[in-house]
Amino acid sequence: MKAIDTNVMVRFLVNDDEKQARKVYELFKQAEAEKKPLFIPLTVLLELLWVLDSVYTISREDILSTVGDLLSIPILKFEHQPAVQQFVYASQGNALELSDLLIAFSAQANGCDQVLTFDKKASGFHLFSLVS
C-alpha cells in the first residue's frame, strides 16, 4: 500500500494546480482499477485540516463535509478510520478546534482515556483533562 502526502490531498480537493490535480486524478483512477487502496496517515489529515482552514479559509462545516466525503471513497484508507469517523461526527456542532478533536479521537483509538492538556477550552470535552 502507498500513502498520500498532504499536498496530494490539497491538489485533489482544491484543484489549485491543474497539472498536479490531473496527476492525482490519474493516481486515484489507477488505484481504483488495480484495487490498491491509498493510505492517509492521521498527520496528513491534521495538516489537511490546517491548510484548508488557514490557507484556503474554507469553513469548518465544509471541511467536515469534505472529510466525510473522503471517508466514503473506497480507495482511501485512513489511519484509525473509525476514530476519524467519530471525529467527523463529534465535530458537528462542537466549538472545539478540529485539530484538538482529531487528537482526542486518535488518542482514544490508541487506548487512551484522556488527553492531558493546559488548554482550558479543550478540557471541557470529555476526552481531555486539564493539567493543573
C-alpha positions in Angstrom: 0.0 0.0 0.0 1.2 3.5 -0.7 0.5 6.6 1.5 -0.6 10.0 0.3 1.0 13.3 1.5 -0.9 16.4 2.4 0.0 18.2 -0.8 -1.6 15.5 -2.9 -4.8 15.7 -1.0 -4.8 19.5 -1.3 -4.4 19.3 -5.1 -7.3 16.8 -5.2 -9.6 18.9 -3.1 -8.7 22.5 -4.2 -7.5 21.9 -7.8 -5.2 25.0 -7.5 -2.7 23.4 -9.8 -4.4 21.8 -12.8 -1.4 19.7 -13.9 -0.9 18.3 -10.4 -4.7 17.8 -9.8 -4.8 15.8 -13.1 -2.0 13.6 -11.9 -3.8 13.0 -8.6 -7.0 12.1 -10.5 -4.9 9.6 -12.6 -3.3 8.2 -9.5 -6.8 7.6 -7.9 -8.2 6.0 -11.1 -5.2 3.7 -11.2 -5.5 2.7 -7.6 -9.2 2.1 -8.2 -8.5 0.0 -11.3 -5.8 -2.0 -9.6 -7.9 -2.3 -6.3 -4.9 -0.9 -4.4 -6.0 1.4 -1.6 -4.1 4.6 -0.7 -3.3 5.2 2.9 -3.9 8.6 4.7 -2.0 9.0 7.9 -3.6 11.0 10.7 -0.7 13.5 10.5 -1.7 14.1 6.9 -5.4 14.7 7.9 -4.2 17.0 10.7 -2.2 19.1 8.2 -5.0 19.0 5.7 -7.4 20.5 8.3 -4.9 23.3 9.0 -4.3 24.0 5.3 -8.0 24.1 4.3 -8.7 26.4 7.2 -5.7 28.7 7.3 -4.6 28.9 3.7 -7.8 28.4 1.8 -10.2 29.8 4.5 -12.7 27.0 4.0 -15.4 27.0 6.6 -15.5 24.4 9.3 -18.7 22.9 8.0 -17.3 22.5 4.5 -14.1 21.0 5.9 -16.0 18.4 7.9 -18.3 17.7 4.9 -15.2 17.2 2.8 -13.6 14.8 5.3 -16.9 12.9 5.5 -16.9 12.6 1.7 -13.2 11.4 1.7 -14.2 8.7 4.1 -16.7 7.4 1.6 -14.1 7.0 -1.2 -13.3 3.2 -1.2 -9.7 3.6 -2.3 -8.8 5.9 0.6 -7.9 4.1 3.9 -7.4 6.4 6.8 -5.2 5.6 9.8 -7.7 4.7 12.6 -10.6 5.1 10.2 -13.3 4.6 12.9 -11.6 7.3 15.0 -11.7 9.7 12.0 -15.4 8.8 11.6 -16.1 9.6 15.3 -14.1 12.8 14.9 -16.3 14.0 12.0 -19.4 13.1 13.9 -18.3 14.7 17.2 -17.1 17.9 15.4 -20.6 18.7 14.1 -22.0 21.4 16.4 -18.9 21.4 18.6 -16.9 24.6 19.1 -13.5 23.0 19.8 -10.6 23.2 17.4 -10.8 20.5 14.8 -7.2 19.6 15.5 -7.9 19.1 19.2 -10.8 16.8 18.4 -8.8 14.8 16.0 -6.0 14.4 18.6 -8.6 13.3 21.2 -10.1 10.6 19.0 -6.7 9.4 17.8 -5.6 9.0 21.4 -8.8 7.2 22.3 -8.2 4.8 19.3 -4.9 4.0 20.8 -6.3 3.1 24.2 -6.1 6.4 26.0 -9.0 7.5 28.2 -7.8 11.1 28.5 -5.6 13.7 26.7 -3.8 15.8 29.3 -3.8 19.5 28.3 -3.2 23.0 29.5 -6.0 24.2 27.1 -8.9 25.2 29.3 -11.4 25.2 26.4 -10.4 21.7 25.2 -10.5 20.4 28.8 -14.3 20.9 28.7 -14.6 18.0 26.3 -14.8 14.5 27.9 -11.7 13.2 26.3 -9.5 15.9 27.7 -8.3 16.6 31.2 -6.8 19.9 32.4 -3.3 19.7 33.9 -3.4 21.9 36.9 
